[in-house]
């Protein structure tokens, strides 16, 4: 019997730890070369995580788009996770609202779209609905939709984040109401749609796989450009879709990295619990120098693993957490 390929399980764990790094490395609070490295990490290297997560989700749904019962069950499960974890993070949300960290307007948005990282869950559910609605379109039409949504989302993001005055006050308000372009329409849906089309574009990846290192260099150069222009952290980068596609191709087509069986809830668990791990570590280590951030990253990962272990034990009795 052919052994199971665990590459995607391993890659999702790596991506989850990249999300943790994304959320703790400062964008502008560190100066000099350490500030540049921190910016490259938080606004560049780690940004591959979320779009690749979406791509993987789309890949697993590619043969299920005509199965409405499966899609509905899939969406309900994620929606349940969204509501459960919204309740779990509600004390954190109320605490920081009372401290004046964000406005009532922002509070409403966080209650609707999801607190901090939980936007990912709701975006996935809405994206599944869009995947179903375009499932009968031609590959060419679907590819055009992906390209247009990427370009519109990227352009809108640049206009907002560059703060050069090109975007009207109404345009800025719409951007904020949407929860930025890091949402189901400009982010989750096109990446998941790309995942469903994997069998159509994997041949192209075979032809350009030697350009993988070059794509990472292009990503770092792109991020350096934003850093030099003092543009705020970017959620979406021009080089990300192709880099995510090629990264996924390498992992998916390679021989199994390990024969070890990984708990399927581990990567999701780390993603869900890590903000509380961040809060706990920052209570004892509030320093934000680069050296301390690196140290805190290690501690936060360890605490997040501990939190996941506890949640996993609870989930075996109350299966609504993972």
Protein Blocks (a to p, Z undefined) as FASTA:
>chain_A
ZZddfklmmmmmmmmmmmmmmmmmcfklpgcjllmmmmmmmmmmmmmmmmmmmmmmmmmm
mmmmmmmklmmmmmmmmmmmmmmmmmmmmmmmmmmmmnopacfklmmmmmmnoghjlmmm
mmmmmmmmmmmmmmmpcfklmmmmmmmmmmmmmmmmmmmmnonopacfklmmmmmmnopa
bdfklmmmmmmmmmmmmmmmmmmmmmmmmmmmmmmmmmmmmmmmmmmnopacdfbdfklm
mmmmmmmmmmmmpccfbfcdcdfklmmmmmmmmmmmmmmmmmmmmcfcfklmmmmmmmmm
mmmmmmmmmmmmmmmmmcckZZ
